[in-house]
Amino acid sequence: ISALATVLHEKRTDPELLELMDLALKEMNEKNNHHDDARRLIELERKDFLQNQRVSAALAAKSAALSSSAYGDWVKAREAKDFTAFAPTLQDCFDTAISIAKAKSGADSSSLYNQMLDEYEMGMSQKRIDEIFSDIQTALVPLIDKVCESSNKPSMSPLKGQFDITKQKQLSQTLVKAIGFNEENGRIDVSVHPFTSSMSSSDVRITSRFREDEWYQGLAGTIHEGGHAIYEQNLVSSSGALSINSPFTMGTHESQSLFWERHIGLHKSFWKWATPIVQNTFDDYNYTPEEVYAAVNSVSKSLIRVEADELTYPLHVILRYNIEKDVIAGKLPVEDISKRWNEEMQDLLNIDVPSDDLGCLQDVHWSALAFGYFPTYLIGAIAAAQLFHYCEKDIPDIEEKIEAGRFIEIKEWLTLKVHRHGRRYQSLDELLQDQLGEPLNPKYFIDYLTKKYTDLYKL
């Protein structure tokens, strides 16, 4: 792996590439060519080149080898439920990531964590995220407490029983194709963990996983990955797979999956349309749309991030964000991560963590040196709520369309506002400002969750 990383690094930092990019810019300036796409393409490639050039081949090789070996160490420590066994490796992961961030930042005076964030969420600073996440945390902690204390809890019976895996897959295929996944330019399969893989806009593949005793999680995973896939399928096609026509930030990508999974797939109107399809899929399934809607939107505090509902999930992200940025800033020793994790789980969700495998060892991201990745999950959720708010304004009869299973206009709206732009903007804030009239605003996310769960739990 390290040998391959060395070869790739040499190819990416070949001085001839920079010469060609500078020559192209010079010719554009001489000919007074203001072709925005061409300039943006060179800007993106030149930025990547210069950052990669500042990282030595030895450091690039070490990073690649470490991310591979660290995964094995993480698996062993998780099985042993022992963070102390992983802490030395994780320290190496942080140190290596910091060295790379220092190299890439060059003369830039911004924080190292800003450099790491820029790898996943271009143009979004730690200061901006701090402000947004603070608003989210302030609003959600008391709301979650009220919801969990409510006596009006929905029944989970509509989701439980024995459900044939083949029928679940058929249900998922039917619904994900209905919302806009083009199976002629992709396929749907089963895997241990749901994911989306894109070779090009004409070859986008998604997977999901299913369990016999519960049917909704498999469907939710399929719709989520379907949202990612719809984004990939509706990017502008270009010969040579130009980076300007590739997906934008990770937060943008996540906004597309969460738009479909939550704002469509958890909508009351969606279940008025989809419940009869579920009834026709499974034998003796007699629950009403109202009962299914309540069940799929139920709230419970969870130790595990990937099992959390949409109301408690943001706090799982904020916890990880707080920890990794403090380690990067030198405010938190790596060996104290487990202790800090358990304290924040108590503060945010009032949950005691019984063991490290259910706490700070549950995610693979840090073993892959993916520092700065976690906040993009919540940025995507915030953006999804904002997009849906403006989609409702532009499509006043959106609820009727959802209830009738007519999603084409919604998909076309997303393509107009998000998909077709690729990486033409400097940041998600800039994209939203230009397309919606304001930058990322947590107000719509907070309002959406507050109204929905106040009504559902009769607060």
C-alpha positions, 0 to 999 in steps of 0.5 A: 500500500505504501509503495502504491501511495508513493507512485500515486503521489509522484504522479499527482505532483509531477511538476509538468502538471503545474506548468501546464495549468499555469500555461492554460491560465496564462493563455486564458488571460492573454485571450481575455477568456473568462470561461468560468468553468475552465477557470474553476477547473484549473483552480480546483486542480491547482489547489489540490496539486499545490497541497499534495506537493507540500506533502513529502512522498514519505509522509504520503506513504506513511499515511496510506500504510497507517490507515491500513494497519490502524484498521486492524488495530481498531478491530482488535481493540473493539472486539476486546472493548479496550480503548487503551489497546488502540490509543497508541495507534490512534495517537499515531493517526492524529500525529500523522494527520496533523503533519499532513495538515501542517504541510498542506496549509503552507503559509496559510495561517488558518487552524490545522483543523480548518485544513482538515475540514477543508478536505471534506467540507470546502470553505466551511471553517471551525468557527462557522461550525461552532456557531451552527452546532451550538444553536443545534445543541441548545435547541435539541437537548431540552426537546429530546428530554421532553420527547423521551419523557412523554407518555404518548410514545408510538407503538413499534409493532408496525415494524416488527415481525417476520419479513421475508428478505426477498420481499424486503428487497423488492419493496426497497427497489420499488420505492427507490425507483419511484423517488428517482433512482434510474436502474438503467444507469445503476443497480441495487444489491445487498451488502453487510453495510449500505453504501453507494459506488459511482463509476460515472453518472451512467453507472451508480450502484447502491447496496442495503442490508436487511434483517428478518425481524424488522423491515424499515431499517433496510428500506431506510438504508436503501432510500438514503443510498438512493439519495446519494445515487440520484445526486451522482446520476444527475451530475453534468456528464463530461468526457474525461470525468472532469473534477468540476462535474464531480460531487461537491462537499460531503455535507452537500452529498449527505444533504441529498441522501437525508432529503430523501430519507427524512424529508420525503421518506419520513413524511406523513404523506409518504406513508399514505402512499407507501403503506398500501405498497407495504401491505401488498408486499407482506402477508397479513400486514394491516397497519394504517398509514398513521401507525406506520408514520408514527413508528418510523419516526419514534425516538429513543436514546441510543449508544450507537450513532448509526442506530440513532433516530433523526432527533438524537443523531445530531448530538452524536455528531457534535460529541465526535466533533468536539472531541476531535477538534480538541485533540487537534488543538492540543486541549485533549490528550488521546488517552483521555478520549474514552473518559471525555466520550463517556462524560459527553454522552452523559451530558448530551443524552443522559446515557451511561456508556458500559464499554468502549465498543459501545462508546469511543471505539464504535466508528472506523473513521479515526482509524482512517485518519478521517478527521473533519469528516464527522461534522459533515453528517450534521451539516448535511442534515441542516442543509437538507431541512433548508432545501426542503423548506425552499422546495415547499415554497417552489412546489406548493402542492408538494404534499399532494405530490408525495401522497400520490407518489409523484416525485419527478418535480421534486427530483428536478428541483434538486437537480436545478438547485444542487446536482448540476452545479458539481463543484462550481461554488467555493463552499456550500454556503455560497451554493445555498446563498446563490440558489436559495437566497441565504447561506446555511441556516440551522433555523429550518432544521430546528423548526422542522424537528421541533414542530414534528416531534411536538406534534407527534409526541403531543408535547 
